[in-house]
Amino acid sequence: MNQEISRLGCVLKYRIQSDSYIEKRSFLCSKAWAMAAAAASERFYCDFFTFPGWTSPDDMMDFGRVWGRFPLTDHSALCVQINASPIDDTLGDSVFDLLPEPLIEQVRADLPRINCLEGLSQDDWPRSLQKALDTPLSRLLNGVVLADDVESCALIYGDVNDETDTVVCEPSRMVAAFMVHLSLRCDEPLLVMSGQGA
């Protein structure tokens, strides 16, 4: 069940109340600093990238995989790659240490298909999923995607391409969908997008 954490990317488009390029850059810089601190508190490390005005997905790494589906080149977009540590860009099995095998099995039993989430209010999510959402990675991701000034966002997991399963949902359900997918099909890529970013 190995999966490189370097293949877990997050793209965020913010609401920025300014047309000034310098002020937008300053805003993204402050967001990156805050996210870096939050990641460090959960024992993760983030690399940050921006691609303002780029005309091609070349050299965008995994972020280029959502070229045309998400406004990567907008001046208010911030791309984040989550790593295990500042000197190790692969997490190996440790992402699954956050979801122990008994918990994975329980999530699978409670939610045998990712679309099972569609008919459930958050109050009715099974206890196993609630536990999965109280892990360091989930807390970090939810803190990012649920920020008030995030206009739209996407999570990129694995070798995303045009054939990849894409889940479009409200930001409040994005990390839950990711965790269910991780439990059901841990080695398969996934693209989760907020409704606004679709």
Secondary structure per residue as TSV (DSSP state, phi and psi in degrees):
chain	resnum	aa	ss	phi	psi
A	1	M	-	360.0	35.1
A	2	N	-	-76.4	141.9
A	3	Q	-	-149.6	131.7
A	4	E	-	-72.4	127.6
A	5	I	G	-69.9	-19.7
A	6	S	G	-64.7	-14.4
A	7	R	G	-91.4	4.4
A	8	L	E	-101.7	107.5
A	9	G	E	-116.8	155.7
A	10	C	E	-133.5	130.3
A	11	V	E	-117.6	129.5
A	12	L	E	-126.8	129.1
A	13	K	E	-110.2	121.7
A	14	Y	E	-98.5	155.5
A	15	R	-	-85.4	113.9
A	16	I	-	-120.5	121.1
A	17	Q	S	-86.3	55.3
A	18	S	-	-160.8	146.5
A	19	D	-	-98.0	-1.8
A	20	S	-	-77.1	126.4
A	21	Y	H	-61.0	-42.9
A	22	I	H	-63.5	-41.6
A	23	E	H	-68.7	-35.2
A	24	K	H	-64.8	-42.3
A	25	R	H	-63.9	-39.6
A	26	S	H	-64.6	-39.9
A	27	F	H	-62.2	-48.4
A	28	L	H	-63.3	-36.0
A	29	C	H	-62.7	-43.5
A	30	S	H	-65.9	-37.3
A	31	K	H	-65.3	-40.7
A	32	A	H	-64.3	-42.5
A	33	W	H	-60.1	-44.9
A	34	A	H	-64.4	-41.0
A	35	M	H	-68.3	-37.8
A	36	A	H	-61.1	-40.8
A	37	A	H	-67.1	-42.0
A	38	A	H	-63.9	-40.5
A	39	A	H	-64.5	-43.2
A	40	A	H	-62.2	-35.1
A	41	S	H	-67.4	-23.4
A	42	E	T	-102.1	10.1
A	43	R	T	66.8	40.9
A	44	F	-	-121.9	168.7
A	45	Y	E	-134.5	138.8
A	46	C	E	-115.3	140.4
A	47	D	E	-106.8	139.2
A	48	F	E	-118.0	143.7
A	49	F	E	-141.8	148.4
A	50	T	-	-134.2	151.1
A	51	F	-	-133.1	52.3
A	52	P	T	-64.2	122.4
A	53	G	T	77.3	5.9
A	54	W	-	-62.5	145.9
A	55	T	S	-110.0	3.7
A	56	S	-	-150.5	147.4
A	57	P	-	-78.9	-1.6
A	58	D	T	-57.5	137.0
A	59	D	T	68.3	15.8
A	60	M	-	-90.7	4.0
A	61	M	G	58.8	-143.4
A	62	D	G	-67.5	-19.4
A	63	F	G	-66.5	-28.4
A	64	G	G	-63.6	-15.3
A	65	R	G	-69.1	-17.3
A	66	V	G	-109.3	17.8
A	67	W	B	-54.7	131.0
A	68	G	T	87.8	-15.1
A	69	R	T	-109.9	-11.8
A	70	F	B	-147.4	142.4
A	71	P	-	-74.3	66.9
A	72	L	T	-59.9	-33.2
A	73	T	T	-92.2	2.5
A	74	D	S	-65.3	146.4
A	75	H	T	-70.3	-6.9
A	76	S	T	-109.8	16.6
A	77	A	E	-103.2	136.0
A	78	L	E	-124.7	127.9
A	79	C	E	-105.9	135.3
A	80	V	E	-129.0	131.4
A	81	Q	E	-111.0	125.2
A	82	I	E	-97.1	127.2
A	83	N	E	-121.6	164.7
A	84	A	S	-74.8	-32.3
A	85	S	B	-160.7	168.1
A	86	P	T	-65.2	-20.0
A	87	I	T	-117.8	4.3
A	88	D	B	-134.6	110.7
A	89	D	-	-91.7	11.3
A	90	T	-	-126.7	138.2
A	91	L	-	-93.7	-19.5
A	92	G	T	59.3	-135.7
A	93	D	T	-76.7	-12.5
A	94	S	H	-66.3	-21.8
A	95	V	H	-63.3	-31.6
A	96	F	H	-82.4	-16.8
A	97	D	H	-62.6	-26.9
A	98	L	T	-75.5	-21.1
A	99	L	S	-124.0	84.5
A	100	P	-	-55.9	151.6
A	101	E	H	-51.6	-43.0
A	102	P	H	-59.5	-35.8
A	103	L	H	-71.5	-40.8
A	104	I	H	-57.5	-46.1
A	105	E	H	-62.6	-37.2
A	106	Q	H	-69.8	-40.8
A	107	V	H	-61.8	-42.1
A	108	R	H	-59.6	-41.4
A	109	A	H	-69.8	-38.2
A	110	D	H	-77.6	-32.3
A	111	L	-	-134.6	78.9
A	112	P	S	-67.7	-13.8
A	113	R	S	-137.1	144.1
A	114	I	G	-62.6	-30.0
A	115	N	G	-75.8	-2.1
A	116	C	G	-62.1	-23.7
A	117	L	G	-66.9	-26.4
A	118	E	G	-61.0	-35.1
A	119	G	G	-93.5	6.9
A	120	L	-	-113.8	133.8
A	121	S	-	-74.3	159.1
A	122	Q	G	-60.6	-30.4
A	123	D	G	-65.8	-22.7
A	124	D	G	-100.3	4.0
A	125	W	S	-61.4	139.4
A	126	P	-	-63.6	157.0
A	127	R	H	-59.6	-34.1
A	128	S	H	-62.3	-40.0
A	129	L	H	-70.2	-38.2
A	130	Q	H	-58.9	-39.1
A	131	K	H	-67.0	-40.9
A	132	A	H	-63.5	-29.8
A	133	L	T	-83.1	-2.7
A	134	D	T	-109.6	34.3
A	135	T	S	-104.7	160.4
A	136	P	H	-55.1	-44.3
A	137	L	H	-64.4	-43.3
A	138	S	H	-63.2	-43.5
A	139	R	H	-62.1	-41.6
A	140	L	H	-62.7	-48.1
A	141	L	H	-65.5	-43.3
A	142	N	H	-64.0	-38.3
A	143	G	H	-61.7	-29.5
A	144	V	H	-81.1	-53.7
A	145	V	H	-74.4	-20.2
A	146	L	T	-96.3	7.0
A	147	A	-	-61.8	141.3
A	148	D	T	-60.7	-29.1
A	149	D	T	-95.8	10.8
A	150	V	E	-85.6	120.7
A	151	E	E	-83.5	-41.7
A	152	S	E	-157.4	159.5
A	153	C	E	-156.2	164.6
A	154	A	E	-147.4	143.8
A	155	L	E	-110.3	130.5
A	156	I	E	-116.6	117.0
A	157	Y	E	-125.5	115.2
A	158	G	S	81.5	-162.1
A	159	D	S	-80.5	70.1
A	160	V	-	-64.9	135.6
A	161	N	-	-148.7	-171.2
A	162	D	T	-65.1	-19.9
A	163	E	T	-93.7	-4.4
A	164	T	S	-68.5	142.3
A	165	D	-	-56.2	130.6
A	166	T	E	-121.9	125.4
A	167	V	E	-107.3	124.6
A	168	V	E	-111.2	122.8
A	169	C	E	-155.6	174.1
A	170	E	-	-67.2	150.7
A	171	P	H	-52.9	-33.8
A	172	S	H	-65.7	-16.2
A	173	R	H	-108.4	-3.6
A	174	M	H	-62.9	-49.0
A	175	V	H	-69.8	-35.7
A	176	A	H	-60.9	-44.9
A	177	A	H	-61.3	-40.2
A	178	F	H	-62.8	-44.0
A	179	M	H	-67.6	-38.1
A	180	V	H	-63.9	-44.2
A	181	H	H	-60.1	-43.5
A	182	L	H	-58.6	-37.7
A	183	S	H	-74.9	-36.5
A	184	L	H	-84.9	-43.1
A	185	R	-	-140.1	70.1
A	186	C	T	-60.7	-30.9
A	187	D	T	-96.6	-1.8
A	188	E	S	-93.1	139.9
A	189	P	-	-67.9	160.0
A	190	L	E	-152.2	142.5
A	191	L	E	-120.3	120.3
A	192	V	E	-113.1	125.6
A	193	M	E	-126.5	143.7
A	194	S	E	-70.4	155.2
A	195	G	G	-56.8	-34.8
A	196	Q	G	-70.0	-25.5
A	197	G	G	-92.2	-7.2
A	198	A	-	-73.5	360.0
